[in-house]
Amino acid sequence: MKKTIVIVDDHLLIAKAIEGIISNFEDFEVIDVAENGKDMIDKFERDKKIPDIILLDISMPIMDGFETALWLKKNHPNIKVMALSMQGDDNSVIKMIKNGAKGYLLKNTHPKDLETALIKLSSDGFFYPDWASKVIFSNMADEKNNEKKKKISEREKEFLTYTVTELSYKEIAEKMCCSPRTVESYRDQLCEKFDLKTRVGLAVFAIKNGFAKS
């Protein structure tokens, strides 16, 4: 049995062109086209035709792709949403993924690659091309580091302000009114949290993240 698809795109010519391309795919068929998220919801309620996959544009009037993906995530979590857009910027990719999209393609994708993406989406539950995967993993790493930054104690922050100076660890300990062993503990904890190896690495981290005194 073919997997069913609904295309949600306010550009009718593009939507019909995509429908024509998919009509040549052995395992998939388009059962409807909607002009935006609101139109899609209305058709769901009227026709009771719930597809396996939604090909979803982002920039649309009335109810855009971000809102539509979030609505689908809450109301039809079993539908696999594939963003199909001209927007390939990091923010759009991350927001669509957070709103429930399981795949992301650009509209200049080759028809063969679209078919491959739909097959992977159906079998694996997700599909992201290499460029989108890099965006996602980079964002995950940034979020992980941001969570770690929230856990930096006030004393560790104070220690970081001194790493950009020429003070020795012993002199830093005197400034902080603690033992050199305690300062070494701050150093070791921060290096472990952020995978840093040297004082230079600590100093660069302090500057990049606003911990260094101006």
HELIX and SHEET records of a PDB file:
HELIX    1   1 LEU A   12  ILE A   22  1                                  11    
HELIX    2   2 GLY A   37  ASP A   47  1                                  11    
HELIX    3   3 GLY A   65  ASN A   75  1                                  11    
HELIX    4   4 ASP A   90  LYS A   98  1                                   9    
HELIX    5   5 PRO A  111  ASP A  124  1                                  14    
HELIX    6   6 ASP A  130  LYS A  150  1                                  21    
HELIX    7   7 GLU A  154  THR A  163  1                                  10    
HELIX    8   8 TYR A  169  LYS A  175  1                                   7    
HELIX    9   9 PRO A  180  PHE A  194  1                                  15    
HELIX   10  10 ARG A  199  LYS A  208  1                                  10    
SHEET    1   A 5 PHE A  28  ALA A  34  0                                        
SHEET    2   A 5 LYS A   3  VAL A   8  1                                        
SHEET    3   A 5 ILE A  53  LEU A  56  1                                        
SHEET    4   A 5 LYS A  80  SER A  85  1                                        
SHEET    5   A 5 GLY A 103  LEU A 106  1                                        
END                                                                             
